Amino acid sequence: MATKKLKQPTLPTRAEIIEQYADYCLTHGSKPATVYKFSKDNGYSEAEFYKHFPSFEVLEQSYFVEMFTHALELQEQSPSYAAYSGVEKLSAIYFTFFEIATANRSFVVYSLAEGSNILKNILKLRELRKAFTEYAGTILENPIDLQHPKAEKAQKEALKEGAWIQFLSIFKFWMTDTSPSFEKTDVFIEKSVKASNDLVYNSPLSSLVDLGKFLWKEKFTA
């Protein structure tokens, strides 16, 4: 007599757990009470959750890294991306990242605006910062040939940190952007990238003045 094989439970993927978590937070307006109950409600064991994430906090940090990784993968699939300069690559990543962020805006805003602890929310971007600055360091060229290893390293670190600060400023602008299709964020990216490129590599003041006018208009005359 043949015996019927028991159906094995479907094990969750990393992406599925992230999606389930985001859906729970947005539906309930709060985080799940425990990993145990969250896992059980989604049809798998607590141990399966821990194979991917040690905690909800790490899951949230991973969420932003996944967005950045996806943006980079999409750009690398483009035939023209490889021929871009470092600044052009960075600009392309900004546009793609915030397209993805816009598609997931509800959870991104929920996560970064949760509660009143601003420092705790910023720490959710800690792993994203590592991934972003590592990427920026591989594509941005030092503007000055200092011919000294320590000086070259310091210059590279300054470029990476400057790019991260720029990225955060775009993120903050996008979070509060109320324009249709977030078109003002696109304008801000263009002007911000041009201004930083001119400041680091060319040094004319026109683009810096242009960026200043745009920010003045948005903050004080809107």
CORGI-V761331 format. One record per run of one state. SS is the DSSP state (helix for helix, strand for strand, loop for the rest). FROM is the first residue (numbers start at 1). TO is the last residue. If there is no record, write none. Layout:
BEGIN
SS,FROM,TO
SS,FROM,TO
END
This chain:
BEGIN
loop,1,13
helix,14,28
loop,29,34
helix,35,41
loop,42,45
helix,46,50
loop,51,55
helix,56,76
loop,77,80
helix,81,83
loop,84,85
helix,86,103
loop,104,104
helix,105,112
loop,113,117
helix,118,139
loop,140,148
helix,149,176
loop,177,179
helix,180,202
loop,203,205
helix,206,220
loop,221,222
END
